[in-house]
Amino acid sequence: MLHIKDLTYRIGDRLLLDHATARITAGQKLGLIGQNGTGKSTLLGLITGALMPESGSISIRPRASFTLVGQEAPSGPRTLISAVLDAHKEMRALEDEAQTATDPNRIAEIHTRLADIDAHSAPARAAAILSGLGFDQAAQERPLDSYSGGWRMRVALAAALFTRPDLLLLDEPTNYLDLEGVIWLENFLRTYPYTVVVVSHDRSLLNRAITSILHLEGGKLVAYAGGYDDFEQARLLRNEQLASMKSKQDAQRRHLQSFVDRFRAQANKASQAQSRLKMLEKMQPIAAVVEEHTVPFNFPKPAPLSPPLITLDGISVGYHENEPVLSHLDMRIDPDDRIALLGSNGNGKSTFAKLLSKRLKPMGGKMTMPRSLKVGYFAQHQLDELHEKETPIDHMARLMADATETKVRTRLGSFGFSADKADRRVETLSGGEKARLLFALMTHAAPQVMILDEPTNHLDIDSRESLIRALNDYEGAVILISHDRRLVEACADRLWIVENGGINVFDGNIEDYRQRLLRERGARSESGERDAASDKRKNGRRSSADKRARLAPLRQAVSDMEQKLAYLNEQKERIARALNSPALYDGSQPNGPAKAAHLQQEQGRLEKLIAKAEDEWLTAQDKLEEAQA
């Protein structure tokens, strides 16, 4: 499908890709990962032809279609549903031609092609994709220009998914999605029939929807089988093996060099010394493993306060008089609380965050908090509030007016701003660096409560892990709004669902919530199918023979999936038994570590196949039971 060969690309004097090579096969679901600034988005631009390489080549299968969903939001007066349908240019062109064509043969060709591309179901498919990304039927009929940039980015994603290209390129697709949208996208990509390359820092997405990882590091591309967890394990093993090989090679080089130094001047040993010198010259040096450095987050220790920190008694809050977004809020927040707010975008999560951070006043009820309580608030829109022409030193010095420059720089340094970066204009900082600056500004006064609204959008995976460690070490309360399940799982011990104008405690973990969303979506789908079946029955009942014929393939599908699951589980057990063999690890078996790594990768692949097969079996079973009803 896609072959990248010896690709080299620079920006100024900075080498991003250094003879990088990779091969992506048809149907592969590939996660392109690497630290911020390594060149992932640049590589997508090279694949599409928007950028030209210094050397090397990129080849895509002839006549294959491809689409890149980047960071530009569509706009205009068109409705959302029209914008998605318009993305299928061939379909729209054929539909327009069908209105004016007069040649009977051409008319037949047009309608045959429209049938081939399933044009009759296009509006329903477009609506289903928009619905999965958070747009109900009324929202789909609104014009694009009535939405913010983040919501319009969802439309761009919907348009790309609707056209179903042979090669789908996604650049951080989850940045503008809520958790519900991320879960929907994850399931969509898992069943997408064509090739996907996705740049993402969402660990859960990379584990559930991806079959292989392409790691961009030091200008090189290295492929790994499996999802992100498989990549981590395989990379650790690979680095250990490289370090061991380098150590052995270094010892061998020292031995050869010592022989050359001792005997090159002796006539009877000169030929042997020359031979060893040639061996040294031919020996390809093994590069030392250089660990990528991630700057930690360091949140200051807040002054202790007695619980509760915040009490809400019958609170209602909103933006317009007599139109509350949330009502009847009765709850308390204590110093050791770690709360994640769940619910679709637009239900009021950010409204609640603004209430707690005193950016919105209650419309009714009573909110109580100590006079000395300090609340830190982080939100993505604050990136736009930074002064582009000023430096991080300027921003922090304004908040620490009585502090010396040394203390200001020390504070910035604890969030990764070296002397050089602290003096750079904000407009030159990356998205991740701007996010770190916001964290530094938010916590300068050591707040007892931190409210974080999508804090990871501009952070790479390693920085997200660093943030998780810092939040778990932080001694205050945390209110978290995030689509990053890894962050929620690791940091939150209470889940509150914001829906239907209120906030309720969810009794379960994030995986329970995911399963609930999938069940609800399935229930809506089944309800729609039953309604459609009811309409058909009004026009006449099928005979029992028709029913048996209809059930036969459904029964066969269930049987096939049961056999497939049995086979996959048998293979998984076989690999588990092999991995339990001590010979793999005690050095008695040749290439034991390599075999162990291969078995672990295969085990991860089988676990994904089993999960997918279980979903398919449940779907087949549901269809059979529904048809039998």
Sequence and secondary structure as in RCSB ss.txt:
>XXXX:A:sequence
MLHIKDLTYRIGDRLLLDHATARITAGQKLGLIGQNGTGKSTLLGLITGALMPESGSISIRPRASFTLVGQEAPS
GPRTLISAVLDAHKEMRALEDEAQTATDPNRIAEIHTRLADIDAHSAPARAAAILSGLGFDQAAQERPLDSYSGG
WRMRVALAAALFTRPDLLLLDEPTNYLDLEGVIWLENFLRTYPYTVVVVSHDRSLLNRAITSILHLEGGKLVAYA
GGYDDFEQARLLRNEQLASMKSKQDAQRRHLQSFVDRFRAQANKASQAQSRLKMLEKMQPIAAVVEEHTVPFNFP
KPAPLSPPLITLDGISVGYHENEPVLSHLDMRIDPDDRIALLGSNGNGKSTFAKLLSKRLKPMGGKMTMPRSLKV
GYFAQHQLDELHEKETPIDHMARLMADATETKVRTRLGSFGFSADKADRRVETLSGGEKARLLFALMTHAAPQVM
ILDEPTNHLDIDSRESLIRALNDYEGAVILISHDRRLVEACADRLWIVENGGINVFDGNIEDYRQRLLRERGARS
ESGERDAASDKRKNGRRSSADKRARLAPLRQAVSDMEQKLAYLNEQKERIARALNSPALYDGSQPNGPAKAAHLQ
QEQGRLEKLIAKAEDEWLTAQDKLEEAQA
>XXXX:A:secstr
 EEEEEEEEEETTEEEEEEEEEEE TT EEEEE  TTSSHHHHHHHHHTSS  SEEEEEE TT  EEEE S    
SSSBHHHHHHHT HHHHHHHHHHHH   HHHHHHHHHHHHHTTGGGHHHHHHHHHHHTT  HHHHTSBGGGS HH
HHHHHHHHHHHHH  SEEEEESTTTT  HHHHHHHHHHHHH SSEEEEE   HHHHHHS SEEEEEETTEEEEEE
SSHHHHHHHHHHHHHHHHHHHHHHHHHHHHHHHHHHHHTTSGGGHHHHHHHHHHHHH                  
      S SEEEEEEEEEEETTEEEEEEEEEEE TT EEEEES TTSSHHHHHHHHTTSS  SEEEEE  TT  E
EEEEGGGGGGS TTS HHHHHHHHSTTS HHHHHHHHHTTT  HHHHTS GGGS HHHHHHHHHHHHTTT  SEE
EEESTTTT  HHHHHHHHHHHHH  SEEEEE S HHHHHHH SEEEEEETTEEEEE S HHHHHHHHHHHHHHHH
HHHHHHHHHHHHHT    HHHHHHHHHHHHHHHHHHHHHHHHHHHHHHHHHHHHT GGGTSS STTHHHHHHHHH
HHHHHHHHHHHHHHHHHHHHHHHHHHHH 
